[in-house]
Amino acid sequence: MTMKGRAAVVTGGARGIGRSIAEVLIERGARVFVFDLAPGEALAGAEFREVNIAQAASVAAAVEGLPAETTLLVNNAGITRDKSLGKMTDEDWQSVLDVNLTGAFNMVRALAPRMRAAGHGRIVNLSSINGLRGKFGQINYAASKAGIIGLTKAVAKELGGKGVTVNAVAPGMVLTEMTLALPQEFRDKAQAEAVLPQLPTARDVAQAVAFLLSDDARCITGEVIRVDSGQYI
């Protein structure tokens, strides 16, 4: 699944799952541009751009400077503001929708013209199993990730005729630095839901994303691939 000659944008690629995705794409020969608010720890082979994906003007300015071969996009950036319905503020709701859903829309809209022109494109949007099933205390997050699935399917229909595939990856709990810092009871609950003995790592998610970006997946579009060790089922 070589990606030599291709360039990719990974939003939220400075840390966590996004960084693992950037690492895997670099290993496979892609030129990688990380769009994030801060660079995080340096990653050899990645080129950082300070971008606020929730702002269309920031996205447009960053995309304008990308090389023509940038036809791979991973919409990974996301935030959480978890609260129950009665405690959720307008800002809690809007900020999550702005980054998780509007941010993905801004990126797709900005990069779609060059994909159409190239007759090639691969878009992978990061959703969540909680966008499929909902979760107590995550009304804003679940709504944004459900919206990502609708966005994925609609854009797949719009861009398919130009050779562009659009898919989503929906992780469950992933063993990142953030989740490993949570109390053990949270990981135990996720493990109890899973049917496999090991919860996924960030690299497990990254490998699924890389597959969907590759030409091996050229006839897969509009799909949602869960990487959750069976939590959803």
Accessible surface in RSA format (square Angstrom, percent):
REM  Atomic radii and reference values for relative SASA: ProtOr
REM  Chains: A
REM  Algorithm: Lee & Richards
REM  Probe-radius: 1.40
REM  Slices: 20
REM RES _ NUM      All-atoms   Total-Side   Main-Chain    Non-polar    All polar
REM                ABS   REL    ABS   REL    ABS   REL    ABS   REL    ABS   REL
RES MET A   1    93.17  48.2  40.18  26.6  52.99 126.2  47.98  40.8  45.19  59.9
RES THR A   2   101.50  72.2  77.28  78.3  24.21  57.7  80.19 107.7  21.30  32.2
RES MET A   3     4.79   2.5   3.11   2.1   1.68   4.0   4.79   4.1   0.00   0.0
RES LYS A   4   165.00  80.5 142.40  87.4  22.60  53.8  85.82  77.2  79.18  84.3
RES GLY A   5    65.27  80.5   0.00   N/A  65.27  80.5  42.90 117.7  22.37  50.1
RES ARG A   6    77.12  32.4  74.50  38.0   2.61   6.2   8.55  11.7  68.56  41.6
RES ALA A   7     0.00   0.0   0.00   0.0   0.00   0.0   0.00   0.0   0.00   0.0
RES ALA A   8     0.00   0.0   0.00   0.0   0.00   0.0   0.00   0.0   0.00   0.0
RES VAL A   9     0.00   0.0   0.00   0.0   0.00   0.0   0.00   0.0   0.00   0.0
RES VAL A  10     0.00   0.0   0.00   0.0   0.00   0.0   0.00   0.0   0.00   0.0
RES THR A  11     0.49   0.3   0.49   0.5   0.00   0.0   0.01   0.0   0.47   0.7
RES GLY A  12    11.50  14.2   0.00   N/A  11.50  14.2   7.60  20.9   3.90   8.7
RES GLY A  13     1.12   1.4   0.00   N/A   1.12   1.4   0.00   0.0   1.12   2.5
RES ALA A  14     5.56   5.1   0.00   0.0   5.56  12.7   2.99   4.2   2.58   6.8
RES ARG A  15   124.11  52.1 119.98  61.2   4.13   9.8  73.80 100.9  50.31  30.5
RES GLY A  16    38.79  47.8   0.00   N/A  38.79  47.8  27.14  74.5  11.65  26.1
RES ILE A  17    35.64  20.3  31.29  23.3   4.35  10.5  31.29  22.5   4.35  11.8
RES GLY A  18     0.50   0.6   0.00   N/A   0.50   0.6   0.00   0.0   0.50   1.1
RES ARG A  19    45.71  19.2  45.71  23.3   0.00   0.0  21.56  29.5  24.15  14.6
RES SER A  20    18.25  15.4  18.11  24.2   0.15   0.3   1.18   2.5  17.07  23.9
RES ILE A  21     0.32   0.2   0.20   0.1   0.12   0.3   0.32   0.2   0.00   0.0
RES ALA A  22     0.00   0.0   0.00   0.0   0.00   0.0   0.00   0.0   0.00   0.0
RES GLU A  23    54.32  31.2  51.92  39.3   2.40   5.7  13.26  25.6  41.06  33.5
RES VAL A  24     0.60   0.4   0.60   0.5   0.00   0.0   0.60   0.5   0.00   0.0
RES LEU A  25     0.21   0.1   0.21   0.2   0.00   0.0   0.21   0.1   0.00   0.0
RES ILE A  26    43.02  24.5  33.24  24.8   9.78  23.6  33.24  23.9   9.78  26.6
RES GLU A  27   111.72  64.1  71.75  54.3  39.97  95.2  47.92  92.7  63.81  52.1
RES ARG A  28    51.82  21.8  43.39  22.1   8.43  20.1  21.62  29.5  30.20  18.3
RES GLY A  29    31.19  38.5   0.00   N/A  31.19  38.5  16.34  44.8  14.85  33.3
RES ALA A  30     7.85   7.2   0.00   0.0   7.85  17.9   0.25   0.3   7.61  20.2
RES ARG A  31   103.56  43.5  97.20  49.5   6.36  15.2  39.94  54.6  63.62  38.6
RES VAL A  32     0.00   0.0   0.00   0.0   0.00   0.0   0.00   0.0   0.00   0.0
RES PHE A  33     0.59   0.3   0.59   0.4   0.00   0.0   0.59   0.4   0.00   0.0
RES VAL A  34     6.85   4.5   6.85   6.2   0.00   0.0   6.85   6.0   0.00   0.0
RES PHE A  35     0.77   0.4   0.00   0.0   0.77   2.0   0.00   0.0   0.77   2.2
RES ASP A  36    18.21  12.8  14.00  13.9   4.21  10.0   4.21   9.9  14.00  14.0
RES LEU A  37   118.59  66.0 105.66  75.6  12.94  32.5 105.66  74.2  12.94  34.8
RES ALA A  38    45.98  42.3  44.99  69.4   0.99   2.3  45.74  64.4   0.25   0.7
RES PRO A  39    80.39  58.6  72.10  65.7   8.29  30.1  72.10  59.5   8.29  51.5
RES GLY A  40    38.55  47.5   0.00   N/A  38.55  47.5  21.15  58.0  17.40  39.0
RES GLU A  41   139.71  80.2 121.38  91.8  18.32  43.6  50.17  97.0  89.54  73.1
RES ALA A  42    95.29  87.6  68.49 105.7  26.79  60.9  78.62 110.7  16.67  44.2
RES LEU A  43    36.48  20.3  23.15  16.6  13.34  33.5  24.33  17.1  12.16  32.7
RES ALA A  44    93.43  85.9  69.84 107.8  23.59  53.7  81.86 115.3  11.57  30.7
RES GLY A  45    51.04  62.9   0.00   N/A  51.04  62.9  30.49  83.7  20.55  46.0
RES ALA A  46    26.67  24.5   4.86   7.5  21.81  49.6   4.86   6.8  21.81  57.8
RES GLU A  47    53.92  31.0  49.32  37.3   4.60  11.0  31.10  60.2  22.82  18.6
RES PHE A  48    66.84  33.4  47.03  29.1  19.82  51.6  47.07  28.5  19.78  56.6
RES ARG A  49    77.88  32.7  75.19  38.3   2.69   6.4  28.49  38.9  49.39  29.9
RES GLU A  50   135.78  78.0 107.29  81.2  28.50  67.8  25.28  48.9 110.50  90.2
RES VAL A  51     3.40   2.2   0.41   0.4   2.99   7.2   1.21   1.1   2.19   5.9
RES ASN A  52    49.48  34.1  46.87  45.3   2.61   6.3  10.64  25.6  38.84  37.5
RES ILE A  53    13.50   7.7  11.63   8.7   1.87   4.5  11.63   8.4   1.87   5.1
RES ALA A  54    29.94  27.5  13.08  20.2  16.86  38.4  13.08  18.4  16.86  44.7
RES GLN A  55   102.96  57.6  98.49  72.0   4.47  10.6  29.36  62.5  73.59  55.8
RES ALA A  56    44.55  41.0  36.09  55.7   8.46  19.2  36.63  51.6   7.92  21.0
RES ALA A  57    82.96  76.3  67.18 103.7  15.78  35.9  75.48 106.3   7.48  19.8
RES SER A  58    30.84  26.1  18.12  24.2  12.71  29.3  18.27  38.9  12.56  17.6
RES VAL A  59     1.12   0.7   1.12   1.0   0.00   0.0   1.12   1.0   0.00   0.0
RES ALA A  60    55.79  51.3  48.98  75.6   6.81  15.5  51.36  72.3   4.44  11.7
RES ALA A  61    70.08  64.4  51.36  79.3  18.73  42.6  55.79  78.6  14.30  37.9
RES ALA A  62    15.91  14.6   4.98   7.7  10.93  24.9  14.19  20.0   1.71   4.5
RES VAL A  63     8.89   5.9   8.89   8.1   0.00   0.0   8.89   7.7   0.00   0.0
RES GLU A  64   145.22  83.4 119.32  90.3  25.90  61.7  47.84  92.5  97.37  79.5
RES GLY A  65    60.99  75.2   0.00   N/A  60.99  75.2  37.66 103.4  23.33  52.2
RES LEU A  66    12.10   6.7   0.02   0.0  12.08  30.4   0.25   0.2  11.85  31.9
RES PRO A  67    30.58  22.3  18.08  16.5  12.50  45.4  30.31  25.0   0.27   1.7
RES ALA A  68    84.03  77.3  67.27 103.8  16.77  38.1  72.13 101.6  11.90  31.5
RES GLU A  69    73.94  42.4  65.84  49.8   8.10  19.3  35.05  67.8  38.89  31.7
RES THR A  70     0.14   0.1   0.00   0.0   0.14   0.3   0.00   0.0   0.14   0.2
RES THR A  71     3.51   2.5   3.51   3.6   0.00   0.0   3.25   4.4   0.26   0.4
RES LEU A  72     1.65   0.9   1.38   1.0   0.27   0.7   1.38   1.0   0.27   0.7
RES LEU A  73     0.00   0.0   0.00   0.0   0.00   0.0   0.00   0.0   0.00   0.0
RES VAL A  74     0.00   0.0   0.00   0.0   0.00   0.0   0.00   0.0   0.00   0.0
RES ASN A  75     7.99   5.5   4.00   3.9   3.98   9.6   4.16  10.0   3.82   3.7
RES ASN A  76    22.47  15.5  14.08  13.6   8.40  20.2   0.14   0.3  22.33  21.6
RES ALA A  77    21.35  19.6  12.81  19.8   8.54  19.4  15.37  21.6   5.98  15.8
RES GLY A  78    41.69  51.4   0.00   N/A  41.69  51.4   7.82  21.5  33.87  75.9
RES ILE A  79    45.98  26.2  39.29  29.3   6.69  16.1  45.91  33.1   0.07   0.2
RES THR A  80    63.69  45.3  53.42  54.2  10.27  24.5  22.42  30.1  41.26  62.4
RES ARG A  81   102.09  42.9  94.35  48.1   7.74  18.4  30.13  41.2  71.96  43.6
RES ASP A  82    76.35  53.5  50.98  50.7  25.36  60.0  24.87  58.5  51.47  51.3
RES LYS A  83    82.74  40.4  74.30  45.6   8.45  20.1  53.22  47.9  29.52  31.4
RES SER A  84    37.72  31.9  31.40  41.9   6.32  14.6  22.55  48.0  15.17  21.2
RES LEU A  85   131.64  73.3 120.98  86.5  10.67  26.8 120.98  85.0  10.67  28.7
RES GLY A  86    78.99  97.4   0.00   N/A  78.99  97.4  40.48 111.1  38.52  86.3
RES LYS A  87   156.12  76.2 141.39  86.8  14.73  35.1  91.77  82.6  64.35  68.5
RES MET A  88    31.20  16.2   7.78   5.2  23.42  55.8   4.75   4.0  26.45  35.0
RES THR A  89    67.84  48.2  59.59  60.4   8.24  19.6  64.07  86.1   3.76   5.7
RES ASP A  90   129.79  90.9 121.26 120.7   8.54  20.2  41.06  96.6  88.73  88.5
RES GLU A  91   106.86  61.3  99.91  75.6   6.95  16.5  67.94 131.4  38.91  31.8
RES ASP A  92     8.62   6.0   8.62   8.6   0.00   0.0   0.00   0.0   8.62   8.6
RES TRP A  93    97.61  39.2  97.61  47.2   0.00   0.0  78.82  42.0  18.78  30.5
RES GLN A  94    91.68  51.3  91.68  67.0   0.00   0.0  37.84  80.5  53.84  40.8
RES SER A  95    19.93  16.8  14.96  20.0   4.97  11.4  19.45  41.4   0.48   0.7
RES VAL A  96     0.00   0.0   0.00   0.0   0.00   0.0   0.00   0.0   0.00   0.0
RES LEU A  97    24.65  13.7  24.61  17.6   0.04   0.1  24.61  17.3   0.04   0.1
RES ASP A  98    46.67  32.7  46.67  46.4   0.00   0.0   8.74  20.6  37.93  37.8
RES VAL A  99    30.41  20.0  30.08  27.2   0.33   0.8  30.08  26.1   0.33   0.9
RES ASN A 100     3.11   2.1   0.00   0.0   3.11   7.5   0.00   0.0   3.11   3.0
RES LEU A 101    44.72  24.9  44.72  32.0   0.00   0.0  44.72  31.4   0.00   0.0
RES THR A 102    54.02  38.4  51.50  52.2   2.53   6.0  31.11  41.8  22.92  34.6
RES GLY A 103     0.00   0.0   0.00   N/A   0.00   0.0   0.00   0.0   0.00   0.0
RES ALA A 104     3.23   3.0   2.17   3.3   1.06   2.4   2.72   3.8   0.51   1.4
RES PHE A 105    84.76  42.4  84.76  52.5   0.00   0.0  84.76  51.4   0.00   0.0
RES ASN A 106     7.00   4.8   4.86   4.7   2.14   5.2   0.77   1.9   6.23   6.0
RES MET A 107     0.00   0.0   0.00   0.0   0.00   0.0   0.00   0.0   0.00   0.0
RES VAL A 108     8.73   5.7   8.66   7.8   0.07   0.2   8.69   7.6   0.04   0.1
RES ARG A 109   129.29  54.3 117.59  59.9  11.70  27.9  57.60  78.7  71.69  43.4
RES ALA A 110    27.80  25.6   7.54  11.6  20.25  46.1  17.88  25.2   9.91  26.3
RES LEU A 111     0.29   0.2   0.29   0.2   0.00   0.0   0.29   0.2   0.00   0.0
RES ALA A 112     6.52   6.0   6.42   9.9   0.10   0.2   6.42   9.0   0.10   0.3
RES PRO A 113    76.23  55.6  67.70  61.7   8.53  31.0  71.35  58.9   4.88  30.3
RES ARG A 114    50.29  21.1  43.62  22.2   6.67  15.9  22.60  30.9  27.69  16.8
RES MET A 115     0.12   0.1   0.12   0.1   0.00   0.0   0.12   0.1   0.00   0.0
RES ARG A 116    98.42  41.3  88.07  44.9  10.35  24.6  29.59  40.4  68.83  41.7
RES ALA A 117    93.68  86.1  49.53  76.4  44.15 100.4  62.51  88.0  31.17  82.6
RES ALA A 118    59.13  54.4  21.36  33.0  37.76  85.9  32.86  46.3  26.27  69.6
RES GLY A 119    45.60  56.2   0.00   N/A  45.60  56.2  23.47  64.4  22.12  49.6
RES HIS A 120    23.82  13.0  23.56  16.4   0.27   0.7  22.92  23.6   0.90   1.0
RES GLY A 121     0.00   0.0   0.00   N/A   0.00   0.0   0.00   0.0   0.00   0.0
RES ARG A 122    11.71   4.9  11.71   6.0   0.00   0.0   0.10   0.1  11.61   7.0
RES ILE A 123     0.97   0.6   0.16   0.1   0.82   2.0   0.16   0.1   0.82   2.2
RES VAL A 124     0.61   0.4   0.61   0.6   0.00   0.0   0.61   0.5   0.00   0.0
RES ASN A 125     0.40   0.3   0.40   0.4   0.00   0.0   0.00   0.0   0.40   0.4
RES LEU A 126     6.57   3.7   5.77   4.1   0.80   2.0   5.77   4.1   0.80   2.1
RES SER A 127     3.54   3.0   0.00   0.0   3.54   8.2   0.00   0.0   3.54   5.0
RES SER A 128     7.93   6.7   7.93  10.6   0.00   0.0   2.29   4.9   5.64   7.9
RES ILE A 129     2.53   1.4   2.53   1.9   0.00   0.0   2.53   1.8   0.00   0.0
RES ASN A 130    17.41  12.0  17.05  16.5   0.36   0.9   0.00   0.0  17.41  16.8
RES GLY A 131    12.24  15.1   0.00   N/A  12.24  15.1   0.24   0.7  12.00  26.9
RES LEU A 132    65.29  36.4  33.58  24.0  31.71  79.7  36.56  25.7  28.72  77.3
RES ARG A 133    89.22  37.5  50.39  25.7  38.83  92.4  40.47  55.3  48.75  29.5
RES GLY A 134    34.17  42.1   0.00   N/A  34.17  42.1  23.78  65.3  10.39  23.3
RES LYS A 135    87.55  42.7  68.94  42.3  18.61  44.3  54.23  48.8  33.32  35.5
RES PHE A 136   184.80  92.5 157.39  97.5  27.41  71.3 166.40 100.9  18.40  52.7
RES GLY A 137    12.84  15.8   0.00   N/A  12.84  15.8   9.84  27.0   3.00   6.7
RES GLN A 138    20.67  11.6  20.67  15.1   0.00   0.0   2.68   5.7  17.98  13.6
RES ILE A 139    67.90  38.6  62.88  46.8   5.02  12.1  66.90  48.2   1.00   2.7
RES ASN A 140     0.00   0.0   0.00   0.0   0.00   0.0   0.00   0.0   0.00   0.0
RES TYR A 141    36.80  17.2  36.80  20.9   0.00   0.0   9.90   7.4  26.91  33.2
RES ALA A 142    12.32  11.3  11.41  17.6   0.91   2.1  11.69  16.5   0.62   1.7
RES ALA A 143    38.71  35.6  23.66  36.5  15.05  34.2  31.70  44.6   7.01  18.6
RES SER A 144     0.00   0.0   0.00   0.0   0.00   0.0   0.00   0.0   0.00   0.0
RES LYS A 145     8.90   4.3   8.90   5.5   0.00   0.0   1.40   1.3   7.50   8.0
RES ALA A 146    44.54  40.9  35.90  55.4   8.64  19.6  36.81  51.8   7.73  20.5
RES GLY A 147    23.18  28.6   0.00   N/A  23.18  28.6  19.45  53.4   3.72   8.3
RES ILE A 148     1.97   1.1   1.97   1.5   0.00   0.0   1.97   1.4   0.00   0.0
RES ILE A 149    19.98  11.4  19.98  14.9   0.00   0.0  19.98  14.4   0.00   0.0
RES GLY A 150    40.88  50.4   0.00   N/A  40.88  50.4  35.81  98.3   5.07  11.4
RES LEU A 151    30.19  16.8  22.61  16.2   7.59  19.1  27.66  19.4   2.53   6.8
RES THR A 152     0.01   0.0   0.00   0.0   0.01   0.0   0.01   0.0   0.00   0.0
RES LYS A 153    93.60  45.7  92.13  56.5   1.46   3.5  63.21  56.9  30.39  32.4
RES ALA A 154    55.10  50.7  47.48  73.3   7.61  17.3  53.45  75.3   1.64   4.4
RES VAL A 155    19.87  13.1  19.60  17.7   0.27   0.6  19.87  17.3   0.00   0.0
RES ALA A 156     7.40   6.8   3.99   6.2   3.40   7.7   4.28   6.0   3.12   8.3
RES LYS A 157   182.42  89.0 150.83  92.5  31.60  75.2 101.65  91.5  80.77  86.0
RES GLU A 158   132.22  75.9 103.45  78.3  28.78  68.5  36.84  71.3  95.39  77.9
RES LEU A 159     2.95   1.6   2.95   2.1   0.00   0.0   2.95   2.1   0.00   0.0
RES GLY A 160    34.53  42.6   0.00   N/A  34.53  42.6  18.48  50.7  16.05  35.9
RES GLY A 161    82.30 101.5   0.00   N/A  82.30 101.5  44.33 121.7  37.97  85.0
RES LYS A 162   110.64  54.0 104.10  63.9   6.54  15.6  52.37  47.1  58.27  62.1
RES GLY A 163    38.54  47.5   0.00   N/A  38.54  47.5  30.77  84.5   7.76  17.4
RES VAL A 164     2.32   1.5   0.00   0.0   2.32   5.6   0.08   0.1   2.24   6.1
RES THR A 165     8.91   6.3   8.91   9.0   0.00   0.0   8.30  11.1   0.62   0.9
RES VAL A 166     0.11   0.1   0.11   0.1   0.00   0.0   0.11   0.1   0.00   0.0
RES ASN A 167     0.58   0.4   0.58   0.6   0.00   0.0   0.00   0.0   0.58   0.6
RES ALA A 168     0.00   0.0   0.00   0.0   0.00   0.0   0.00   0.0   0.00   0.0
RES VAL A 169     0.00   0.0   0.00   0.0   0.00   0.0   0.00   0.0   0.00   0.0
RES ALA A 170     0.00   0.0   0.00   0.0   0.00   0.0   0.00   0.0   0.00   0.0
RES PRO A 171    11.05   8.1   9.44   8.6   1.61   5.9   9.44   7.8   1.61  10.0
RES GLY A 172    15.02  18.5   0.00   N/A  15.02  18.5   4.27  11.7  10.74  24.1
RES MET A 173    41.02  21.2  29.13  19.3  11.88  28.3  37.72  32.1   3.29   4.4
RES VAL A 174     7.24   4.8   4.90   4.4   2.34   5.6   4.90   4.3   2.34   6.4
RES LEU A 175    38.01  21.2  26.79  19.2  11.22  28.2  26.79  18.8  11.22  30.2
RES THR A 176    19.97  14.2  13.93  14.1   6.04  14.4  18.06  24.3   1.92   2.9
RES GLU A 177   159.53  91.6 146.98 111.2  12.54  29.9  63.36 122.6  96.17  78.5
RES MET A 178   142.74  73.9 131.74  87.2  11.01  26.2  99.07  84.2  43.67  57.9
RES THR A 179    14.47  10.3  14.47  14.7   0.00   0.0  14.47  19.4   0.00   0.0
RES LEU A 180    96.55  53.8  79.72  57.0  16.83  42.3  80.02  56.2  16.54  44.5
RES ALA A 181    87.14  80.1  48.70  75.2  38.44  87.4  59.20  83.4  27.95  74.0
RES LEU A 182    67.33  37.5  61.06  43.7   6.27  15.8  61.88  43.5   5.44  14.6
RES PRO A 183    72.56  52.9  60.61  55.3  11.95  43.4  72.35  59.7   0.22   1.3
RES GLN A 184    99.81  55.8  93.29  68.2   6.53  15.5  51.19 109.0  48.63  36.9
RES GLU A 185   121.56  69.8 110.33  83.5  11.23  26.7  36.59  70.8  84.97  69.4
RES PHE A 186   100.03  50.0  95.58  59.2   4.44  11.6  97.36  59.0   2.66   7.6
RES ARG A 187    35.98  15.1  35.35  18.0   0.63   1.5   6.88   9.4  29.10  17.6
RES ASP A 188    74.05  51.9  67.70  67.4   6.35  15.0  26.80  63.1  47.25  47.1
RES LYS A 189   132.05  64.4 125.51  77.0   6.54  15.6  81.52  73.4  50.53  53.8
RES ALA A 190     5.98   5.5   4.15   6.4   1.83   4.2   5.52   7.8   0.46   1.2
RES GLN A 191    60.71  33.9  56.42  41.2   4.28  10.2  41.35  88.0  19.36  14.7
RES ALA A 192    87.33  80.3  48.19  74.4  39.15  89.0  60.64  85.4  26.69  70.7
RES GLU A 193    64.25  36.9  45.18  34.2  19.07  45.4  30.79  59.6  33.46  27.3
RES ALA A 194    15.28  14.0   0.00   0.0  15.28  34.8   0.00   0.0  15.28  40.5
RES VAL A 195    97.97  64.5  63.96  57.9  34.01  81.9  71.06  61.7  26.91  73.0
RES LEU A 196   100.78  56.1  98.52  70.5   2.26   5.7  99.34  69.8   1.44   3.9
RES PRO A 197   123.30  89.9  94.94  86.5  28.36 103.1 103.43  85.4  19.87 123.5
RES GLN A 198   106.88  59.8 101.08  73.9   5.80  13.8  49.34 105.0  57.54  43.6
RES LEU A 199     4.70   2.6   4.70   3.4   0.00   0.0   4.70   3.3   0.00   0.0
RES PRO A 200     6.77   4.9   3.73   3.4   3.04  11.1   6.77   5.6   0.00   0.0
RES THR A 201    55.18  39.2  55.18  55.9   0.00   0.0  49.35  66.3   5.83   8.8
RES ALA A 202    12.85  11.8  11.91  18.4   0.94   2.1  11.91  16.8   0.94   2.5
RES ARG A 203   100.59  42.2  99.40  50.7   1.19   2.8  53.86  73.6  46.72  28.3
RES ASP A 204    67.18  47.1  60.13  59.8   7.06  16.7  11.98  28.2  55.20  55.1
RES VAL A 205     0.00   0.0   0.00   0.0   0.00   0.0   0.00   0.0   0.00   0.0
RES ALA A 206     0.37   0.3   0.00   0.0   0.37   0.9   0.00   0.0   0.37   1.0
RES GLN A 207    63.37  35.4  60.22  44.0   3.15   7.5  33.65  71.6  29.72  22.5
RES ALA A 208    21.45  19.7  12.50  19.3   8.95  20.4  20.35  28.7   1.09   2.9
RES VAL A 209     0.00   0.0   0.00   0.0   0.00   0.0   0.00   0.0   0.00   0.0
RES ALA A 210     0.00   0.0   0.00   0.0   0.00   0.0   0.00   0.0   0.00   0.0
RES PHE A 211    75.08  37.6  75.08  46.5   0.00   0.0  75.08  45.5   0.00   0.0
RES LEU A 212     2.17   1.2   1.45   1.0   0.73   1.8   1.45   1.0   0.73   2.0
RES LEU A 213     3.61   2.0   0.00   0.0   3.61   9.1   0.00   0.0   3.61   9.7
RES SER A 214     3.53   3.0   1.02   1.4   2.51   5.8   3.53   7.5   0.00   0.0
RES ASP A 215    79.31  55.6  69.07  68.7  10.23  24.2  32.23  75.8  47.08  47.0
RES ASP A 216    98.44  69.0  66.74  66.4  31.69  74.9  17.78  41.8  80.66  80.4
RES ALA A 217     0.46   0.4   0.00   0.0   0.46   1.0   0.41   0.6   0.05   0.1
RES ARG A 218   163.71  68.7 149.23  76.1  14.48  34.5  34.38  47.0 129.34  78.4
RES CYS A 219   108.01  81.7  72.02  80.3  36.00  84.6  41.00 103.9  67.02  72.3
RES ILE A 220    53.29  30.3  50.28  37.5   3.01   7.3  53.29  38.4   0.00   0.0
RES THR A 221    59.76  42.5  44.54  45.2  15.22  36.3  44.54  59.8  15.22  23.0
RES GLY A 222    12.11  14.9   0.00   N/A  12.11  14.9   8.51  23.4   3.60   8.1
RES GLU A 223    85.89  49.3  85.72  64.8   0.17   0.4  14.63  28.3  71.26  58.2
RES VAL A 224    32.17  21.2  13.54  12.3  18.62  44.9  13.54  11.8  18.62  50.5
RES ILE A 225    66.75  38.0  65.02  48.4   1.73   4.2  66.75  48.1   0.00   0.0
RES ARG A 226    98.09  41.2  73.46  37.4  24.63  58.6   6.69   9.1  91.40  55.4
RES VAL A 227    23.32  15.3  19.57  17.7   3.75   9.0  23.32  20.3   0.00   0.0
RES ASP A 228     9.03   6.3   7.24   7.2   1.79   4.2   0.00   0.0   9.03   9.0
RES SER A 229    14.73  12.4   5.44   7.3   9.28  21.4   3.22   6.9  11.51  16.1
RES GLY A 230    11.90  14.7   0.00   N/A  11.90  14.7   8.03  22.0   3.87   8.7
RES GLN A 231    12.32   6.9   5.02   3.7   7.30  17.4   0.00   0.0  12.32   9.3
RES TYR A 232    85.27  39.8  64.39  36.6  20.88  54.3  28.41  21.4  56.86  70.1
RES ILE A 233   142.22  80.9  82.53  61.5  59.69 143.9  98.87  71.2  43.35 117.6
END  Absolute sums over single chains surface
CHAIN  1 A    10770.1       8269.3       2500.8       6328.4       4441.6
END  Absolute sums over all chains
TOTAL         10770.1       8269.3       2500.8       6328.4       4441.6
